[in-house]
Each structure stands twice: as C-alpha cells, then as structure tokens.
Amino acid sequence: MKYKSTRTKDSPLLDSAEVILKGIADDGGLFVPETIPKVTLDEIKSLIDKNYCGRAVAMLKKFLTDYDDFELNECVELAYDWFDVESKVPLTILISDEQHKDSPVGVMELYHGVSSAFKDMALQLLPRLMSKALKKVGETKEILILVATSGDTGKAALAGFADVPQTKIMVFYPAEGVSKIQKLQMVTQTGKNVNVTAVQGNFDDCQNGVKEIFANENIRAELDKLNVKLSSANSINWGRLVPQICYYFASYAEFVKSGSIKLGDSINVAVPTGNFGNILAAYYAKKMGVPFKKLICASNINNVLTDFFNTGVYDRNREFHKTITPSMDILISSNLERLLYHETNGDTKRVKNFMQELNTKGKYKIDNSLKKKLDKIFYATYVTEEETTNIIKEIFDNYKYLVDTHTAVAMMSVGKYRRNTHDMSPVLVAATASPFKFTGAVLKALGQPVEGVDDLEQLDNLSFFTKKNVPKNLAALGTAKILHENICNKEDMAQAVLKFAAE
Ligand SMILES: *Cc1c(COP(=O)(O)O)cnc(C)c1O
C-alpha cells in the first residue's frame, strides 16, 4: 500500500513508514492511501473470536504493508498494555425497553487509556509505529516531538512517547489555561525522554511559539548539530488515523458477539466531532466494507460541520464558543480534506482550491453533486449546552450509565436522528472521554454542587454519587509526585527546546 498527497495529482508514492514520519505532505496536503482496501464479511466474522489487539493487527495490516506481523503485534501489545480493562474497548449496550430491543445503542468506550480520553487509542500506538519507521527508513537522528496543548492532547502525547526509543517529547501548556486535573496529569508524567513546560501566556502563545520553532531554520540547524530532528504528532498524521479505523471493526465484531445484532446487519454510527479525525476513521471503515449505514456527525454549538453538511458551504467566519465540550470547540476540521479527496475521486485540483479558499476567505462551497454524495453517507446535527446537560441526567436516570459531555453530544444526536428520520436501526456511539475527565460539568448535570469544590474532591463526589469508580490513573493524581516544574516566557520557548534537545 502506497500513500499520496490530497493536493497534487502525481505526488510521489510513499510507504506508510515514510508518511508516518513526515506527518504532512510537501505540498501542504494530507497523506491518503492510494486505494482503500476491502474487508469481507468473512474477515469481519474472523475478528469475533480475537481479542482487541488481534482485531487491531488484522486491520492495521491492510494499511501498513511495510510493517511485518511481528512488528505490528509488538506495537499494538505495548500500546494497549496499560489500559484499565482487559477488553481495551468495552461495548456497553443500552436498550430502552423490551419494545426497542431491535434498536440497541452500543456505546464503544474509547477512554480506558492513560489519559482517560480517546486520544490514547491513537497516541499510544503512533509513537511505536514512528520508532519502527525510523529504523525502516534508516534515520539515525533522534526525533523530538513538540506539542502545544490546551490540556487534553498533552497528557495523551506524553504518555504515548514516554520511553519510546529514539524519540523525545516536549509539551508546552499555558500556565493559567488548563484545569487542575489536566495540569497534574502532565506534570506527574514519568519517562526519561519527556519534558513538560508551562508558558507564561495563553494557548495561542504556546501554539504560535511552537509554529515559530518549526519554521525557524536556525533552530533546525542547531538541532541538526545535536543529531535531533523536529516532528509533530498532529491529528492529521496518518499514524493517528489508522489506529482509529481498527476500533470500528473491533466494535462491530463485539456488537455481533454480544448477540444484539447479527453479522451483516446494517448499523448507524454516531461520533462527537471536532477535527473530523474520529468520524473520518468511521468513513474509512464503511468504505472498507463494515456494514455502516449513516455516519452521524455530532457537533456542539460550534456547528461549522453541521452547516457544511446541510448547506454545502464550509464557513469558519463565525463566533467561537467556549463550551462544556472543549475538545469539540474547533472551527477548522482539518481531516475533512481527506473526505473531500476521496469523494471527488481524487480530484486534487478541486481539493487544493477548497483549501486555498478556506485559507484566504475562510470558506468554500461544494457543488450539488458532491453534496448529494455526502448526504448519502452523513447525517449532521448539533446539540446545545442545555441539551448536553439534560441528556447526561436522562441517561443516568434511565440506565444508571454515566457519560461525559462529549459522549452526551453524540447520544443526543442519535435521538435527533431517530426522531427526524424514523430510522431505528442499531447505533454504535463513540464514547470519547471518561465522565471523570469532565467532572464539573457532569456533576452539575446530575444536580450536584460544584461551586467552590476542588477538582480532586469533585472526583470523589462524582464517584460517591454515582457509585462508579474513579479511573485508577485519575485517582492516583492526588498523591503522584510532581516531576516537572519548568516555566518559561513565551519568548524563551526556542531556548528551552534547545536545552532539552541537548540533554
Ligand atoms: C479530540 C476529541 C474529540 C474530537 O475528535 P476529532 O477526531 O477531533 O473529531 C471528541 N471528544 C473528545 C473527548 C476528544 O478528546
């Protein structure tokens, strides 16, 4: 399997190891597989008796053809080793009553990794794939991953790269801009190759600082002397997308195994969407042959994607809202570019034009025939803050099942879809964060007091009220040793990078 760019017709064909290391194509486009591999129902059937790692390897093999089985097995086993449940991605099936037993909702819990959010699914595997890729392409330099984080990605990336050979990771976060739990998650990170630095400034300062370092030739030259090369672990990296495709197959197999659906039954999928990575993985799974009918693209009030699918116009010129689903507060959904590429049958010229218009005018419009194609695949809707809060309580009251705010957006979207279309097919819902990761909003939704209650205390309160256990990684935060106390001015970030690179 070879990969090419979304923006140039005859762009060079690269192996997966190369595209995982490069991250982004030389023309600024995203890497896409030359063809989308097919998976038969028989192959899906053969997944049923495998565990999560076995299922993941079977699907990774389709895309990462330059890695052998042994390598893939080793990467996957190490990646998901820590997960706090044996099944790695448990599927909880909710059925409202006997009358609706043909309309089960399967909740695919993607948050049992070290950071308690779904980013772990990809960020635990990507570093290991990168480390192997370095050997494959004969790279002898050390890779230094730079991350600017507003809170969530930082921990997942740190935990993923910790002690991975031939890599180092450095995370910058805004000193006053992350929650107490997010900060504790990062500053207690162990590993010989990790650095966590607070920046006196906001998230934009962190992000701009990192961008400037990437663009600065002098720093690159200095790093070169130290035998270090910069890289990133963005959600547009193919190595982050491909691990996500796996869980759609694994969960479909699990759904069949549960007896709630039969092999071959068509189901819908609902995904709380921000950067369009997770739902794009569902799209690839559908294209490959898993019987997915509609992909429900669930947004919060930053509903740029809802408008795009419903009107054909992508327009980022709008007010930005800070919500209780911060990981979906995004106005540029970068991974959409890959969808446009595939659904225009690889029309790189059109994709490039769309992206140029997005860059210069902040918007673009697709034509009617393309919109019709997307209508067949996607159903897009958005959910208000109040609806999000209400559905958390409703699900808890009805099922004694607890969801976080992001998952709640997807659950609410399923309700909207079913009411509007009367399609009551089974649904697979992506649960993207532990409810204990967004404790304040979840407690509030359940009518519990939060004002003046410390973040760590909130964990205990939520556990007490719902009789659910705090995930062990979060429970340990109160007593974990603080290992990183670095703080720097935004002007000094480059200096901090050079210092860490030399260590
Ligand atoms: C990142 C994230 C999302 C959005 O996923 P995308 O792949 O960016 O669409 C949703 N929920 C949570 C909890 C996340 O961390």
The ligand as an ORCA input file, in Angstrom:
! r2SCAN-3c Opt
* xyz 0 1
  C     -10.439     15.035     20.371
  C     -11.756     14.755     20.990
  C     -12.954     14.757     20.239
  C     -12.999     15.134     18.764
  O     -12.409     14.166     17.948
  P     -11.956     14.529     16.459
  O     -11.222     13.353     15.976
  O     -11.089     15.755     16.596
  O     -13.184     14.819     15.680
  C     -14.135     14.421     20.878
  N     -14.160     14.129     22.202
  C     -13.033     14.127     22.953
  C     -13.142     13.812     24.400
  C     -11.799     14.427     22.381
  O     -10.693     14.422     23.148
*
